[in-house]
Amino acid sequence: MRFIAIVLILAALLSGCSKGMTKLLKNPDPEYKLRMAEKFFVQKKYTKAQAVFEDVMPYYKTRPEFQDVYYKYAYCAYYQSDYLNAENLFKTFLEIFPNSPKAEEMEFMQAYCFYKQSPKPELDQTNTITAMGRFQIFINTHPGSERNAEAAKIIDICRGKLETKGYKGAMLYYDMGQFRAAGVSFTTLLNSYPDSEKGDEYKLMAIKSFFRFAELSVPDKKEERFNDVITQCNEFLDRFPGSKLKEEAESFLKQSQTNIKNIKDEQAKTSA
């Protein structure tokens, strides 16, 4: 019974709110409705504020207040986490008011909406890439902006997410036993992020991948592919001389050299 009573009370409250909004939207006084919209906005009742701003917008479209109305209307979408709609509204604000004092803020927020739509690394990263591009354009076109530090920080976060995606993809190839594809992917990852703190790890994984690929190759290809591993190992030692993974790289180098020697010894026996 208590549960039913609570449900009935909530339903009554919701019904009352709905009737109140309906009455407000039917009010013929746009100035009163605008005051109420701004009150809702300050109170962070963004759903209500959005509905009322949208209702009065046609009335204020040719008036000086329109810019502020549209500005707050766009933020209503943003504060409700409707980033797709908010991005479009920030963009439209710039098209309508290109010379507004708020234009820089709108450019930043448009880029930020793409960043907020950036998913976890395993998923499609189109929005992540778009956010990086938008923030870089923002930095280039607003060299003195106080927002540039945050824009640069977000670019680094996005780059890290793309790097993580590349790493997970390369590891997936390795775990599936597609060693050549894994080796190529780890090499591409290192080339794409040459200053990564995990550069030596990526290079070692490329070595491991190409070593396994050589091991599983047909006899006629083994020597050539172990030589490729040796090249990879030497590149590691030249590029990461102080790496904690150096011993592992040296181990694969020695194993590859030994395998080539064994192949040549076997060939010599066969031809004798």
URHU-V921271 format. One record per run of one state. SS is the DSSP state (helix for helix, strand for strand, loop for the rest). FROM is the first residue (numbers start at 1). TO is the last residue. If there is no record, write none. Layout:
ss=[SS;SS]
from=[FROM;FROM]
to=[TO;TO]
//
This chain:
ss=[loop;helix;loop;helix;loop;helix;loop;helix;loop;helix;loop;helix;loop;helix;loop;helix;loop;helix;loop;helix;loop;helix;loop;helix;loop]
from=[1;2;27;30;43;46;61;66;80;83;97;103;117;126;142;148;176;179;193;199;216;219;240;246;272]
to=[1;26;29;42;45;60;65;79;82;96;102;116;125;141;147;175;178;192;198;215;218;239;245;271;272]
//
